[in-house]
Amino acid sequence: MSFASTGHGRRDGASSVESGRARPIILSDIRLIPYLVVLTIAFIWPLARLMTYVAASNLHSYVLLVPGIAAYLLYERATLLPKPGRPAAPATFILAFVGAMALAASLVWRSRLSLNDYLGLIALAYVAFVAVGGFWFRGSRWMRAAAFPFAFLLFLVPLPDTTVDAIEKGSQFASAEAAAGFYHLAGTPLVRQGLRFELPNITLVVAQECSGIRSSLVLFITSIIAANVFLSSTWRRLALVLFVIPLGIIRNGFRVWVLGELCIRVGTHILDSALHHRGGPIFFALSLGPFFLVLWWLRRGERQTPMSKAA
C-alpha cells in the first residue's frame, strides 16, 4: 500500500506547502501502486500459505495484524511525508540483492528447511522488494520519513526455529530465577535443583513451554509501536523497549510462583486447571500495568523537558 503526493499547485500560484507543511498524501501514485499490486500477485501463493500458517500458530498469529498496522502507521504520517524525489539507486540495488538472495535460499534449501523457516525467507524477500519500490519510486528522503512503517513490515517474517528455541531456553532459565526470588520473598520453603522446585506437597519443573515467549513477543512489538507513536527522544524509546525484557521475565516468574502457591494452599489440581493451561492472557494483562506506568513516566519527562530548559 502506498500514499502518493498530490503534487499539483493551485492555479492562483500559491504553493500547497507555503505554510511549511508537507504535501497531503493520497492513494494515487500511478507508479508505486501498480508495482506493489504486481509484486503481491507474484507472491500471492506463498503469502496465502504464510497467512494460513500463522493463523494456526500459537506464536506467530500476530503476523496477521502486521500489514494493517503498517498501513495505519503510514497513513498517520501522510501529511508529514515530503515530496517524492529521485530514485535512490544504491538502497534499491542493496535491497533487491537481499530479496533475491532470500528468495534463492528458499528455493535451493526448500527440502532442508522447516515450513516456518521457508515461509520466513519468502516473507523476507517480499518485504525487501516492497522497500525496493519505496526507494525507487519515492526516493531516500521520503523513505527516511516513512522508515518506521516500512521497517515494521519485518514482523511479517516469522522468527526462525533456532531463534525461537534459543529465546525459549533463555526465558525458561531466567523465569526460574525470578520464580525463586518470589518464593524467597514469600518465605516459602523449597529445595531447588536448577529448573526443579521441590515445594511442600508438590514438585514443579519450569518447562520450556512455560517460557511465555508468545506474550513476551506481543509485549515487545507493542512497546516498539508505543515508543514510536508516543515518545520522541531516542533514549526514551530504547528504554521503553528494553524495559519489556525484564518485565516479561518477572511476569513469567510471578506466574510460576502463583501456581506453586495455589498448589500448596488449594491443591495440586491447580496444575490441571484453566489458570495453568490458558491463564497466560491474565498475567499478560497484569504486566500491562507496569508497562503503561513506565510509558506515562517517560512521556511526562518529555513534556517537562522544554519547560525545564526554558526555566
C-alpha positions in Angstrom: 0.0 0.0 0.0 1.3 3.4 -0.9 0.3 7.0 -0.3 1.2 9.5 -3.1 1.6 13.2 -3.1 -1.0 15.3 -4.8 1.8 17.2 -6.5 -0.4 19.9 -8.1 -0.2 23.5 -7.1 -3.1 25.8 -7.0 -3.8 27.8 -10.2 -3.5 31.1 -8.3 0.2 30.5 -7.9 0.1 29.8 -4.2 2.0 26.8 -3.2 0.3 23.9 -1.4 3.2 23.8 1.1 3.8 27.5 1.6 2.9 27.2 5.2 5.9 24.8 5.7 3.8 21.7 5.9 4.4 18.7 3.8 2.0 18.0 0.9 -1.0 15.8 1.7 -0.6 12.2 0.6 -3.4 10.3 -1.2 -3.7 6.8 -2.7 -2.9 8.0 -6.3 0.7 7.0 -7.1 0.5 5.7 -10.7 3.9 4.1 -10.4 4.2 2.6 -6.9 0.7 1.2 -6.6 0.9 -1.0 -9.8 4.3 -2.2 -8.7 3.0 -3.3 -5.3 0.0 -4.9 -6.9 2.1 -6.9 -9.3 4.6 -7.8 -6.6 1.8 -9.1 -4.3 0.2 -11.1 -7.1 3.6 -12.6 -7.8 3.9 -13.7 -4.2 0.2 -14.5 -3.7 0.5 -18.2 -3.1 3.4 -18.2 -0.6 1.8 -15.2 1.1 -1.5 -17.0 1.3 0.3 -20.0 2.7 2.0 -17.8 5.3 -1.3 -16.3 6.4 -2.8 -19.8 6.8 0.3 -21.0 8.7 0.4 -18.1 11.2 -3.4 -18.2 11.7 -2.9 -21.7 13.2 0.2 -20.8 15.1 0.3 -20.1 18.8 3.4 -18.0 18.4 3.1 -16.1 15.1 -0.5 -15.2 14.9 0.4 -11.5 15.4 1.7 -11.6 11.8 -1.9 -11.3 10.6 -2.1 -7.8 12.0 1.2 -6.5 10.7 0.1 -5.3 7.2 -2.8 -3.4 8.7 -0.7 -1.8 11.4 2.0 -0.8 9.0 -0.6 0.8 6.6 -2.2 2.7 9.5 1.2 4.0 10.7 2.0 5.2 7.2 -1.5 6.8 7.0 -0.9 8.7 10.2 2.4 10.1 8.8 0.7 11.0 5.5 0.7 14.8 5.9 4.3 14.8 7.2 5.9 12.9 4.4 7.9 15.0 2.0 7.5 15.2 -1.8 8.8 12.1 -3.6 12.3 12.5 -5.0 14.6 10.8 -7.5 15.2 7.0 -7.2 17.7 6.0 -4.6 19.8 3.6 -6.7 22.2 2.3 -4.0 19.5 1.4 -1.5 17.4 0.0 -4.3 20.1 -2.4 -5.5 21.1 -3.5 -2.0 17.5 -4.3 -1.0 16.9 -6.0 -4.4 20.0 -8.2 -3.7 18.7 -9.1 -0.2 15.4 -10.0 -1.6 16.9 -12.1 -4.4 19.2 -13.9 -2.0 16.3 -14.7 0.4 14.2 -15.9 -2.5 17.0 -18.1 -3.9 17.8 -19.5 -0.5 14.1 -20.5 0.0 14.2 -22.4 -3.4 17.6 -24.0 -3.0 17.2 -25.1 0.6 13.4 -25.9 0.5 13.9 -29.6 1.3 16.1 -28.8 4.2 14.0 -26.1 5.8 11.0 -26.4 8.1 7.8 -24.8 6.8 8.3 -21.9 9.3 11.8 -21.1 8.0 10.8 -21.5 4.4 7.9 -19.1 4.7 10.2 -16.7 6.7 12.6 -16.4 3.8 9.7 -15.8 1.4 8.3 -13.1 3.7 11.8 -11.5 4.0 12.1 -11.4 0.2 8.7 -9.9 -0.2 9.4 -7.1 2.4 12.7 -6.4 0.8 11.0 -6.0 -2.6 8.3 -3.7 -1.1 11.1 -1.5 0.2 12.7 -1.6 -3.2 9.6 0.0 -4.7 9.7 2.7 -2.0 13.3 3.7 -2.6 12.9 3.6 -6.4 9.6 5.4 -6.8 9.8 7.7 -3.8 13.4 8.3 -3.1 15.6 8.2 0.0 14.2 11.3 1.7 10.6 10.1 1.5 11.7 6.6 2.7 13.6 8.1 5.7 10.3 9.8 6.8 8.4 6.6 6.2 11.1 4.4 7.7 9.2 3.0 10.7 6.1 1.7 8.9 8.3 0.0 6.3 10.6 -1.4 8.9 7.6 -2.7 10.9 6.8 -4.9 7.9 9.8 -7.1 9.0 7.4 -8.5 11.6 5.8 -10.3 8.7 8.8 -12.6 8.9 8.2 -15.5 11.4 11.1 -16.0 13.8 13.4 -18.8 12.7 13.1 -22.1 14.6 16.6 -21.8 16.1 15.9 -18.3 17.3 12.6 -19.4 18.9 14.4 -22.3 20.7 17.2 -20.0 22.0 14.7 -17.4 23.3 12.5 -20.1 25.0 15.5 -21.7 26.7 16.9 -18.3 27.9 13.5 -17.2 29.1 13.0 -20.6 30.8 16.1 -20.3 33.0 15.5 -16.6 33.6 11.9 -17.2 34.7 13.1 -19.9 37.1 15.4 -17.4 38.7 12.6 -14.9 39.0 10.3 -17.5 40.5 12.9 -18.5 43.0 13.2 -14.8 44.1 9.4 -14.7 44.6 9.5 -17.9 46.7 12.3 -16.5 48.9 10.5 -13.2 49.3 7.3 -15.0 50.4 9.2 -17.2 52.7 8.0 -20.4 51.0 10.2 -23.4 52.0 11.7 -25.1 48.9 14.6 -27.1 47.6 15.7 -26.1 44.2 17.7 -28.1 41.6 18.0 -25.9 38.5 14.6 -25.8 36.9 13.1 -28.1 39.6 11.4 -26.7 42.6 10.5 -29.1 45.5 7.7 -27.3 47.4 5.6 -28.6 50.2 3.4 -31.4 48.8 4.4 -30.8 45.2 7.4 -30.6 42.8 7.3 -28.1 40.0 9.5 -28.1 36.9 9.8 -24.9 34.8 9.3 -26.4 31.3 10.4 -24.8 28.0 6.7 -24.3 27.2 6.4 -22.1 30.3 8.8 -19.5 28.8 5.9 -17.2 27.9 7.6 -16.3 24.5 4.3 -15.5 22.8 3.1 -12.9 25.3 6.6 -11.5 25.6 6.9 -11.1 21.9 3.5 -9.4 21.7 4.5 -7.1 24.5 7.8 -6.4 22.7 6.0 -5.4 19.5 3.6 -3.3 21.5 6.5 -1.4 23.1 8.0 -0.7 19.7 4.8 0.8 18.4 4.1 2.8 21.6 7.7 4.1 21.7 7.4 5.4 18.2 4.0 6.8 18.5 4.1 8.4 22.0 7.8 9.2 22.5 10.2 11.4 20.6 13.7 11.0 22.1 15.8 8.0 21.1 16.9 7.1 24.6 13.3 7.1 26.0 12.2 4.9 23.1 15.0 2.5 23.7 14.4 2.5 27.4 10.7 1.5 26.9 11.6 -1.3 24.5 14.3 -2.7 26.8 12.1 -2.4 29.8 9.8 -5.1 28.5 12.5 -7.8 28.6 12.9 -7.9 32.4 9.2 -7.2 32.7 8.4 -10.4 30.7 10.8 -12.4 32.8 9.3 -11.1 36.1 5.8 -11.8 34.7 6.7 -15.4 34.0 8.4 -15.9 37.3 5.4 -14.4 39.0 3.2 -16.9 37.2 5.3 -19.9 38.3 5.2 -18.5 41.9 1.4 -18.0 41.9 0.8 -21.5 40.5 3.1 -23.0 43.1 1.5 -21.1 46.0 -2.0 -22.2 44.8 -0.9 -25.8 44.6 0.4 -25.6 48.2 -2.7 -23.8 49.7 -5.5 -25.0 47.4 -4.4 -28.3 45.9 -2.3 -29.8 43.2 -5.4 -29.9 40.9 -4.5 -26.3 40.0 -2.0 -27.7 37.5 -4.9 -29.2 35.6 -6.9 -26.0 35.7 -7.6 -23.4 33.1 -5.3 -21.0 35.0 -2.3 -23.1 34.3 -3.1 -24.1 30.7 -4.9 -21.0 29.5 -4.0 -18.3 32.0 -1.4 -16.6 30.0 -3.6 -13.6 29.0 -4.4 -12.9 32.6 -0.7 -12.5 33.5 -0.1 -10.6 30.3 -2.8 -8.1 31.3 -1.2 -7.7 34.7 2.1 -6.8 33.0 0.4 -4.0 31.1 0.1 -2.0 34.3 3.8 -1.5 34.8 4.3 -1.1 31.1 1.8 1.8 30.8 3.1 3.3 34.0 6.7 3.5 32.6 5.3 4.8 29.3 3.4 7.5 31.1 6.6 8.4 33.1 8.8 8.7 30.0 6.2 10.7 28.2 5.7 13.0 31.1 9.5 13.5 31.2 9.4 14.6 27.6 6.7 17.2 28.2 8.6 18.6 31.2 11.9 18.9 29.4 11.1 22.0 27.3 9.7 23.7 30.5 12.8 23.0 32.5 15.0 24.2 29.7 13.1 27.5 29.5 13.3 27.9 33.2 
